[in-house]
Amino acid sequence: MTGPDTDTAGSAEDAEDALFVLTAVLLTPAQFPSVLGDDYPQACAALGLEPYAEGYGLVLGQDGTGARWTVVIDDVSLVAVAIASWDCGMEYDLSPDERTVVTGLPGWPLPLAVAAPGIPAPHDPVPGNGEDGADEPSLLSPPDTGTWGPAQRRLGADEIALQWAAWREQIDDEETFAGAGGTPSHSGVRRVIEELHGYVEAPPPPGRVRSTFASGEARTLRADGPGWSVVARTDDIAFVLLDDEPGEVLPLGRGPELPGLLEALDKIAVRPA
């Protein structure tokens, strides 16, 4: 196997069986592709995997025929190092030991705009090509971006978390928040706040609440539930996305309640190792 910006994969003796690696992602309680589910167990279930506490690495690539494959490995550290190297613009030959391979799944769960050079363009594997037998896993495919649903809602929350400053700049002090100062006027937002309080009282499945680094001493919180997603900074406001409000982003002001709620959520959140 090889990774982004490398050209050694073509040296494999059996090009058809080799995997030309395009990228890799982590599947752990603290970091997993949100399109797969609201929490880590859901994300694992979407791939037919047990929610192993240490997590997995997902290696996305093409075989020698150009077919898309997702290889699941249990060497999380190897994938984390590869991702960190690629993010720094460094080459890294991602070559997992065969003993770490958990399974190979046809297709990709995420959209990729790249392709391996020197082989046919990415395409779905021919049924029966690769894994044995009639119990071949279902073909993985990215979510349809033309419709609004749970996957698109979670993708929207991902984008806000990545581009927090740009979204925050759109909200000024005169903004009418979905919930500021008292009880939120929006019924959907009220339900979200109630469920977030429920998470504090009875911790939800791993990954429902995640905490990552933000500037200063703040943390970026990401919470998901049935029909909703929340992105917040512990020192600032929150944004709410709902399945029932296609494409809408509802800002939630701090008021007297949000700071304490965010602090409590940060205490139960899972964090990247």
C-alpha positions as CSV (number, residue, x, y, z in Angstrom):
1,M,0.0,0.0,0.0
2,T,1.0,3.6,-0.5
3,G,-0.4,7.0,0.3
4,P,-1.1,10.4,-1.1
5,D,1.7,12.0,-3.2
6,T,3.7,8.7,-3.5
7,D,4.3,6.6,-6.6
8,T,5.5,3.3,-5.4
9,A,2.3,1.3,-5.4
10,G,2.8,0.2,-9.0
11,S,5.8,-1.9,-8.0
12,A,3.5,-4.5,-6.4
13,E,3.9,-7.9,-8.1
14,D,0.2,-8.5,-8.4
15,A,-1.2,-5.2,-9.4
16,E,-4.8,-6.4,-9.6
17,D,-4.7,-7.5,-5.9
18,A,-2.7,-4.5,-4.7
19,L,-4.4,-1.6,-3.0
20,F,-3.4,1.8,-4.3
21,V,-4.0,3.9,-1.3
22,L,-5.6,7.3,-1.8
23,T,-6.4,8.4,1.8
24,A,-7.2,7.1,5.2
25,V,-9.5,8.1,8.1
26,L,-9.9,7.1,11.7
27,L,-12.9,5.3,13.1
28,T,-12.6,5.7,16.9
29,P,-15.0,6.9,19.6
30,A,-13.5,10.4,19.4
31,Q,-12.9,10.7,15.6
32,F,-15.1,9.0,13.0
33,P,-16.7,10.0,9.7
34,S,-19.9,11.7,10.8
35,V,-21.8,10.6,7.7
36,L,-21.8,7.1,9.1
37,G,-23.9,7.8,12.3
38,D,-24.6,10.0,15.3
39,D,-22.2,8.1,17.5
40,Y,-19.3,5.6,17.3
41,P,-21.4,2.4,17.6
42,Q,-23.7,3.6,14.8
43,A,-20.7,4.4,12.6
44,C,-19.3,0.9,13.2
45,A,-22.7,-0.7,12.5
46,A,-22.9,1.1,9.2
47,L,-19.8,-0.8,8.2
48,G,-20.7,-4.1,9.8
49,L,-18.1,-3.7,12.5
50,E,-18.1,-4.3,16.2
51,P,-17.6,-1.1,18.2
52,Y,-14.1,-2.1,19.3
53,A,-13.1,0.3,22.0
54,E,-9.6,1.0,20.5
55,G,-11.2,1.8,17.1
56,Y,-10.1,1.1,13.5
57,G,-8.4,2.8,10.6
58,L,-10.2,3.0,7.3
59,V,-7.9,2.9,4.2
60,L,-9.5,4.0,1.0
61,G,-8.0,3.1,-2.3
62,Q,-8.3,1.3,-5.7
63,D,-7.2,-2.2,-6.7
64,G,-5.4,-2.8,-10.0
65,T,-8.6,-2.8,-12.0
66,G,-9.5,0.7,-10.6
67,A,-12.3,-0.6,-8.3
68,R,-13.0,1.2,-5.1
69,W,-12.2,-0.6,-1.8
70,T,-12.2,0.3,1.9
71,V,-9.8,-1.8,3.9
72,V,-10.4,-1.8,7.7
73,I,-7.4,-2.3,9.9
74,D,-7.0,-2.4,13.7
75,D,-3.7,-0.6,13.7
76,V,-5.1,2.8,14.7
77,S,-1.7,4.3,15.5
78,L,-0.4,3.6,12.0
79,V,-3.3,5.4,10.3
80,A,-3.0,8.3,12.7
81,V,0.7,8.7,11.9
82,A,0.0,8.5,8.1
83,I,-2.8,11.1,8.4
84,A,-0.5,13.5,10.4
85,S,2.3,13.1,7.9
86,W,0.1,13.8,4.9
87,D,-1.4,16.8,6.6
88,C,2.1,18.1,7.0
89,G,2.8,17.6,3.3
90,M,5.1,14.6,3.9
91,E,5.1,11.3,2.1
92,Y,4.2,8.3,4.1
93,D,4.0,4.7,2.8
94,L,0.9,3.3,4.5
95,S,1.5,-0.4,4.3
96,P,-0.4,-2.2,7.1
97,D,0.7,-5.7,8.1
98,E,-1.8,-8.3,6.7
99,R,-2.4,-9.4,10.3
100,T,-3.9,-6.0,11.1
101,V,-6.5,-6.2,8.3
102,V,-10.0,-6.8,9.7
103,T,-11.9,-6.8,6.5
104,G,-12.2,-5.3,3.0
105,L,-15.4,-3.5,2.0
106,P,-16.4,-2.7,-1.6
107,G,-16.8,1.0,-2.4
108,W,-16.0,4.1,-0.4
109,P,-18.2,5.6,2.4
110,L,-16.8,9.1,1.6
111,P,-16.5,11.1,-1.7
112,L,-13.0,11.3,-3.1
113,A,-11.9,13.6,-5.9
114,V,-8.6,11.9,-6.5
115,A,-7.6,8.7,-8.3
116,A,-4.6,6.5,-8.5
117,P,-2.4,7.1,-11.6
118,G,-1.9,4.5,-14.3
119,I,-5.0,2.4,-13.6
120,P,-8.6,2.7,-14.7
121,A,-10.8,5.4,-13.2
122,P,-12.5,4.7,-9.9
123,H,-15.6,2.5,-10.2
124,D,-17.6,0.1,-8.1
125,P,-16.2,-3.4,-7.8
126,V,-17.9,-6.2,-9.8
127,P,-20.0,-8.3,-7.4
128,G,-18.0,-11.2,-6.2
129,N,-14.7,-9.6,-7.1
130,G,-12.6,-9.7,-4.0
131,E,-14.2,-11.0,-0.8
132,D,-15.5,-14.6,-0.9
133,G,-19.0,-15.9,-1.0
134,A,-22.6,-14.9,-1.1
135,D,-22.3,-12.9,2.1
136,E,-20.3,-10.2,0.4
137,P,-20.7,-6.9,2.2
138,S,-23.0,-4.2,0.8
139,L,-21.4,-1.7,-1.5
140,L,-20.4,1.5,0.3
141,S,-21.2,4.8,-1.3
142,P,-21.1,8.5,-0.2
143,P,-24.4,10.1,0.9
144,D,-26.5,11.9,-1.7
145,T,-25.7,15.6,-1.4
146,G,-28.8,16.4,-3.3
147,T,-31.2,15.7,-0.5
148,W,-31.3,16.7,3.2
149,G,-31.2,14.1,5.9
150,P,-29.2,12.9,8.9
151,A,-26.0,12.4,6.9
152,Q,-26.2,15.9,5.3
153,R,-27.1,17.4,8.6
154,R,-24.0,15.9,10.2
155,L,-21.8,17.0,7.2
156,G,-23.1,20.5,7.7
157,A,-22.1,20.4,11.3
158,D,-18.7,19.2,10.3
159,E,-18.3,22.2,8.0
160,I,-19.3,24.6,10.7
161,A,-16.7,23.1,13.1
162,L,-14.0,23.4,10.5
163,Q,-15.0,26.9,9.5
164,W,-16.0,28.2,12.9
165,A,-14.6,31.7,12.5
166,A,-16.4,32.3,9.2
167,W,-19.7,31.2,10.6
168,R,-19.3,33.2,13.8
169,E,-18.6,36.3,11.8
170,Q,-22.1,36.1,10.4
171,I,-23.6,36.6,13.8
172,D,-23.4,40.0,15.4
173,D,-24.6,41.4,18.8
174,E,-28.0,42.3,17.2
175,E,-28.7,38.8,16.1
176,T,-31.9,37.2,17.3
177,F,-30.8,33.9,18.6
178,A,-32.9,30.7,18.5
179,G,-32.4,30.7,22.3
180,A,-30.9,33.6,24.1
181,G,-31.5,34.6,27.7
182,G,-34.3,32.3,28.5
183,T,-36.4,29.5,27.1
184,P,-35.7,29.1,23.4
185,S,-38.5,30.1,21.2
186,H,-37.8,27.4,18.6
187,S,-39.5,24.1,19.6
188,G,-36.8,22.0,17.9
189,V,-34.0,23.9,19.7
190,R,-35.9,23.4,23.0
191,R,-35.9,19.7,22.4
192,V,-32.2,19.7,21.6
193,I,-31.4,21.4,24.9
194,E,-33.5,19.0,26.8
195,E,-31.7,16.1,25.2
196,L,-28.3,17.6,25.9
197,H,-29.2,17.9,29.6
198,G,-30.2,14.3,29.4
199,Y,-26.8,13.4,28.1
200,V,-25.3,15.1,31.2
201,E,-27.5,13.1,33.5
202,A,-27.0,9.8,31.7
203,P,-24.0,9.7,29.3
204,P,-25.0,8.7,25.8
205,P,-23.2,6.1,23.6
206,P,-19.5,6.9,22.8
207,G,-19.1,9.6,20.2
208,R,-22.4,11.4,20.8
209,V,-20.5,14.2,22.4
210,R,-16.9,14.9,21.2
211,S,-14.5,17.6,22.3
212,T,-11.6,18.9,20.3
213,F,-9.0,21.7,20.6
214,A,-10.0,25.3,19.9
215,S,-8.0,28.5,20.2
216,G,-7.1,29.8,23.7
217,E,-8.3,27.6,26.5
218,A,-11.6,26.8,24.7
219,R,-12.8,23.5,23.3
220,T,-15.0,22.8,20.3
221,L,-17.9,20.6,21.2
222,R,-19.7,18.4,18.7
223,A,-23.0,16.7,19.8
224,D,-25.4,14.7,17.8
225,G,-28.7,13.0,18.5
226,P,-31.8,11.7,16.7
227,G,-32.6,14.4,14.2
228,W,-30.2,17.1,15.3
229,S,-26.5,18.2,15.5
230,V,-24.9,20.9,17.6
231,V,-21.5,22.6,17.2
232,A,-20.3,24.9,20.0
233,R,-17.3,26.5,21.6
234,T,-17.1,26.4,25.3
235,D,-16.4,30.1,25.4
236,D,-18.9,31.2,22.8
237,I,-22.3,30.4,21.2
238,A,-23.7,27.2,19.6
239,F,-25.1,26.3,16.2
240,V,-28.0,23.8,15.9
241,L,-28.9,21.9,12.7
242,L,-32.2,19.9,12.5
243,D,-33.4,17.2,10.2
244,D,-36.8,19.0,10.2
245,E,-35.2,22.3,9.0
246,P,-33.4,21.5,5.7
247,G,-30.3,23.6,5.2
248,E,-31.0,25.9,8.2
249,V,-28.4,26.8,10.8
250,L,-29.9,28.0,14.0
251,P,-27.6,30.1,16.3
252,L,-28.0,29.5,20.0
253,G,-27.0,32.4,22.3
254,R,-25.1,31.9,25.5
255,G,-27.6,33.4,27.9
256,P,-27.5,32.2,31.5
257,E,-27.9,28.4,30.7
258,L,-25.6,27.6,27.8
259,P,-22.2,28.2,29.5
260,G,-22.9,25.7,32.2
261,L,-24.4,23.2,29.8
262,L,-21.4,23.3,27.6
263,E,-19.0,22.9,30.5
264,A,-20.9,19.9,31.7
265,L,-20.9,18.4,28.2
266,D,-17.2,18.9,27.8
267,K,-16.7,16.8,31.0
268,I,-18.4,13.8,29.5
269,A,-17.2,14.2,26.0
270,V,-14.7,11.9,24.4
271,R,-11.4,13.5,23.2
272,P,-8.8,12.4,20.7
273,A,-5.9,10.6,22.3
